[in-house]
């Protein structure tokens, strides 16, 4: 695969630094990548520097956690101006909500009898945004559970005993944030949204009015029939098709850098069309 447009680093919940991602991208033969950390742009400057060193184009990206009619959705942003002051201020509000949630989850785990602290959590996350995946890793490290999956099943997932919701950003506002930062908004991994395909179509059309420009079609867990429906949806409504592996390093062994369509090749036209929609100054960042 010559590109991967959905990658996470240690600045959110990935296990590899931006520099390590670039080295792996070069080894894998990728030509274009996008760093899309959760609710933060902190790693973009670093990965752009590393991308230039190794002749890899880097698109400034982000993945915003949002909601639509109580359904959790994620919105990817591409080609954003990661230095935009307004974007920075808006992200601070989102990050505060994430930190408040972490505090409550740790308090609930402590009430359940777990010897666990925020200081230990900081040691796990080290930099960037801290979230439930980091708490899961801490539970594994301390021997309370055998895997991060079990941590979510028993304690951190919606049915878990320490689950705590956090203030949700409406999807249309997430799209507006990306567009105001001169970026392109794309719906991430629609397969994990808990709704029928018809409801998904209606949501996409409403979000398109709000400024949504595309859908992440090529994704590791998208079954071929579902992917074909998405391709048709994009063609009928003038939406961009994108793709990415959702790479998190060692966190998700099923996700490999550059692999987004169950081993099948994905056309370079995806990147070409995406770049064609970006402002000229940010079509190639690497």
C-alpha positions as CSV (number, residue, x, y, z in Angstrom):
1,X,0.0,0.0,0.0
2,X,1.5,3.4,-0.9
3,X,-0.5,5.4,1.7
4,X,-2.3,5.2,5.1
5,X,-4.6,8.0,6.2
6,X,-5.5,6.8,9.7
7,X,-2.6,6.5,12.2
8,X,-2.2,7.1,15.9
9,X,1.0,7.9,17.8
10,X,2.1,8.2,21.5
11,X,0.5,11.6,21.4
12,X,-2.9,9.9,21.8
13,X,-3.3,6.1,22.3
14,X,-0.7,4.6,20.0
15,X,2.4,2.9,21.1
16,X,4.9,4.4,18.6
17,X,6.4,7.8,18.4
18,X,6.0,9.9,15.2
19,X,9.7,9.2,14.4
20,X,9.1,5.5,14.8
21,X,6.0,5.7,12.6
22,X,8.0,7.4,9.8
23,X,10.7,4.7,9.9
24,X,8.1,2.0,9.7
25,X,6.3,3.8,6.9
26,X,9.5,4.0,4.9
27,X,10.2,0.3,5.6
28,X,6.7,-0.6,4.5
29,X,7.0,1.5,1.3
30,X,4.4,4.1,2.1
31,X,4.6,7.4,0.2
32,X,1.8,9.4,2.0
33,X,0.5,9.1,5.5
34,X,-1.7,11.2,7.8
35,X,-1.2,11.4,11.6
36,X,-4.8,11.4,13.1
37,X,-4.3,11.3,16.9
38,X,-7.4,11.6,19.0
39,X,-8.4,15.2,19.9
40,X,-4.9,16.6,19.6
41,X,-2.5,17.9,17.0
42,X,0.6,17.8,19.3
43,X,2.5,15.2,17.2
44,X,2.0,16.8,13.8
45,X,5.0,19.2,13.8
46,X,7.3,16.3,14.9
47,X,6.1,13.9,12.3
48,X,6.3,16.5,9.5
49,X,10.0,17.1,10.3
50,X,10.6,13.3,10.3
51,X,8.6,12.9,7.1
52,X,10.8,15.5,5.2
53,X,13.9,13.6,6.4
54,X,12.7,10.4,4.8
55,X,10.8,11.8,1.8
56,X,7.4,10.8,3.0
57,X,4.4,13.1,2.4
58,X,2.6,13.9,5.7
59,X,-0.9,15.3,5.9
60,X,-1.8,17.1,9.1
61,X,-4.7,15.2,10.6
62,X,-6.8,14.6,13.6
63,X,-9.6,12.3,14.8
64,X,-12.3,14.0,16.8
65,X,-14.6,12.1,19.2
66,X,-18.2,13.2,18.7
67,X,-21.8,12.1,18.7
68,X,-24.9,12.1,16.5
69,X,-28.3,11.5,18.1
70,X,-26.6,9.7,21.0
71,X,-24.5,7.5,18.7
72,X,-20.7,7.8,19.2
73,X,-19.0,8.8,15.9
74,X,-15.5,9.8,15.0
75,X,-14.7,12.6,12.5
76,X,-11.3,12.6,10.8
77,X,-9.8,15.9,9.7
78,X,-7.2,16.2,6.9
79,X,-5.1,19.1,5.8
80,X,-5.9,21.1,8.9
81,X,-3.9,24.1,9.9
82,X,-2.5,22.5,13.1
83,X,-1.2,25.9,14.2
84,X,-4.6,27.6,14.1
85,X,-5.2,29.3,17.5
86,X,-9.0,28.8,17.4
87,X,-8.5,25.1,16.8
88,X,-6.1,25.0,19.7
89,X,-8.6,26.6,22.0
90,X,-11.4,24.3,20.9
91,X,-9.3,21.2,21.5
92,X,-8.4,22.4,25.0
93,X,-12.1,22.1,25.9
94,X,-12.3,18.6,24.5
95,X,-9.2,17.6,26.3
96,X,-10.5,19.0,29.6
97,X,-13.6,16.8,29.2
98,X,-11.3,13.8,28.6
99,X,-9.2,14.5,31.7
100,X,-12.3,15.0,33.9
101,X,-13.5,11.6,32.7
102,X,-10.2,10.0,33.5
103,X,-10.3,11.4,37.1
104,X,-13.8,9.9,37.6
105,X,-12.8,6.5,36.2
106,X,-9.8,6.3,38.4
107,X,-11.9,7.3,41.4
108,X,-14.4,4.5,40.6
109,X,-11.7,1.9,40.2
110,X,-10.2,3.0,43.6
111,X,-13.7,2.6,45.1
112,X,-13.8,-0.9,43.7
113,X,-10.6,-1.7,45.6
114,X,-7.9,-1.2,43.0
115,X,-4.6,0.2,44.1
116,X,-4.3,2.6,41.2
117,X,-3.5,6.3,40.9
118,X,-3.5,9.2,38.4
119,X,0.3,9.5,38.8
120,X,0.7,5.9,37.6
121,X,-1.6,6.7,34.7
122,X,0.6,9.6,33.7
123,X,3.5,7.3,33.6
124,X,1.7,5.0,31.2
125,X,0.6,7.8,28.8
126,X,3.8,9.9,29.1
127,X,2.7,12.5,26.5
128,X,-0.3,13.8,24.6
129,X,-3.9,12.8,25.4
130,X,-4.7,10.2,28.0
131,X,-7.8,8.0,27.7
132,X,-9.4,4.7,28.5
133,X,-6.8,2.7,26.5
134,X,-4.1,4.0,28.8
135,X,-6.2,3.1,31.9
136,X,-6.6,-0.4,30.4
137,X,-2.9,-0.7,29.9
138,X,-2.3,0.3,33.5
139,X,-4.7,-2.4,34.7
140,X,-2.8,-5.0,32.7
141,X,0.5,-3.7,33.9
142,X,-0.5,-4.0,37.6
143,X,-1.9,-7.5,37.0
144,X,-5.6,-6.7,37.6
145,X,-6.6,-8.1,34.2
146,X,-4.8,-10.2,31.6
147,X,-5.6,-8.0,28.6
148,X,-6.8,-4.6,27.6
149,X,-9.9,-6.3,26.0
150,X,-10.8,-7.7,29.4
151,X,-10.2,-4.3,31.0
152,X,-12.9,-2.8,28.7
153,X,-15.3,-5.8,29.1
154,X,-15.2,-5.7,32.9
155,X,-14.5,-2.1,33.9
156,X,-14.1,0.5,31.1
157,X,-16.6,-0.3,28.4
158,X,-20.2,0.9,28.5
159,X,-21.3,-2.2,30.6
160,X,-18.2,-2.0,32.8
161,X,-18.4,-1.3,36.5
162,X,-16.1,1.8,36.3
163,X,-17.6,3.2,33.0
164,X,-18.0,6.9,33.0
165,X,-19.5,8.9,30.0
166,X,-17.9,12.2,29.0
167,X,-19.3,15.4,27.5
168,X,-19.8,14.7,23.9
169,X,-19.1,17.0,21.0
170,X,-21.9,17.1,18.4
171,X,-20.7,15.7,15.1
172,X,-21.7,18.9,13.2
173,X,-19.6,21.0,15.6
174,X,-16.6,18.6,15.0
175,X,-17.0,19.1,11.3
176,X,-17.2,22.9,11.7
177,X,-14.0,22.8,13.8
178,X,-12.2,21.0,11.1
179,X,-13.5,23.2,8.3
180,X,-12.7,26.4,10.2
181,X,-9.1,25.1,10.5
182,X,-9.1,24.8,6.7
183,X,-9.3,21.0,6.7
184,X,-11.5,18.4,5.1
185,X,-13.9,16.4,7.4
186,X,-14.4,12.6,6.9
187,X,-16.5,10.1,8.7
188,X,-14.3,7.5,10.3
189,X,-14.9,3.7,10.3
190,X,-18.7,3.7,9.9
191,X,-18.8,0.0,10.5
192,X,-18.5,0.5,14.2
193,X,-21.4,2.9,14.5
194,X,-24.3,1.1,16.0
195,X,-27.1,1.9,13.4
196,X,-28.7,0.3,10.4
197,X,-27.2,1.2,7.0
198,X,-30.3,3.3,6.1
199,X,-29.9,5.3,9.3
200,X,-26.2,5.6,8.4
201,X,-27.1,7.1,5.0
202,X,-29.5,9.6,6.6
203,X,-26.8,10.6,9.1
204,X,-24.2,11.0,6.3
205,X,-26.6,13.2,4.3
206,X,-27.3,15.4,7.2
207,X,-23.6,15.7,8.1
208,X,-22.8,16.5,4.4
209,X,-25.0,19.6,4.8
210,X,-22.9,20.5,7.8
211,X,-19.7,20.2,5.8
212,X,-18.8,16.5,5.8
213,X,-16.7,15.8,2.7
214,X,-16.0,12.1,2.7
215,X,-16.3,8.6,4.3
216,X,-13.5,6.3,5.4
217,X,-14.4,3.3,3.1
218,X,-11.2,1.3,3.2
219,X,-10.8,0.1,6.7
220,X,-9.6,-3.3,8.1
221,X,-12.9,-4.5,9.5
222,X,-15.2,-3.3,6.7
223,X,-16.8,-6.4,5.1
224,X,-16.7,-6.3,1.2
225,X,-20.6,-5.9,0.9
226,X,-20.6,-3.0,3.4
227,X,-17.7,-1.4,1.6
228,X,-19.4,-1.7,-1.8
229,X,-22.5,0.1,-0.4
230,X,-20.3,2.9,0.9
231,X,-18.6,3.2,-2.5
232,X,-22.0,3.6,-4.1
233,X,-23.1,6.1,-1.4
234,X,-20.0,8.3,-2.1
235,X,-20.5,8.1,-5.8
236,X,-24.2,9.1,-5.6
237,X,-23.6,12.1,-3.3
238,X,-20.2,13.4,-4.4
239,X,-18.4,12.4,-1.3
240,X,-14.7,11.6,-1.1
241,X,-13.6,8.0,-0.3
242,X,-10.7,7.6,2.0
243,X,-8.9,4.7,3.7
244,X,-6.6,3.9,6.6
245,X,-5.5,1.2,8.9
246,X,-6.3,2.8,12.3
247,X,-2.8,1.9,13.2
248,X,-2.0,2.0,17.0
249,X,1.3,0.2,17.0
250,X,1.4,-2.7,19.4
251,X,-2.0,-1.8,20.9
252,X,-4.0,-3.5,18.2
253,X,-2.1,-6.4,16.7
254,X,-4.8,-6.9,14.0
255,X,-3.9,-3.4,12.6
256,X,-0.8,-3.2,10.5
257,X,0.5,0.0,9.0
258,X,-0.7,0.4,5.4
259,X,-3.2,-2.5,5.6
260,X,-6.7,-1.2,5.3
261,X,-8.6,-3.6,3.0
262,X,-7.9,-7.2,4.0
263,X,-4.8,-7.5,1.9
264,X,-6.4,-6.1,-1.3
265,X,-4.8,-3.2,-3.1
266,X,-6.3,0.3,-2.9
267,X,-6.0,2.8,-5.7
268,X,-3.6,5.8,-5.4
269,X,-6.5,7.9,-6.7
270,X,-7.9,8.1,-3.2
271,X,-4.9,10.2,-2.1
272,X,-4.8,12.2,-5.3
273,X,-8.5,13.2,-5.0
274,X,-8.1,14.0,-1.3
275,X,-5.1,16.3,-2.0
276,X,-6.9,17.9,-4.9
277,X,-9.5,19.2,-2.4
278,X,-7.0,20.6,0.0
279,X,-5.9,24.2,0.0
280,X,-2.8,24.5,-2.2
281,X,-0.5,25.4,0.7
282,X,-1.2,22.1,2.4
283,X,-1.5,19.5,-0.4
284,X,1.9,18.2,0.4
285,X,3.3,18.7,3.9
286,X,6.1,16.1,3.9
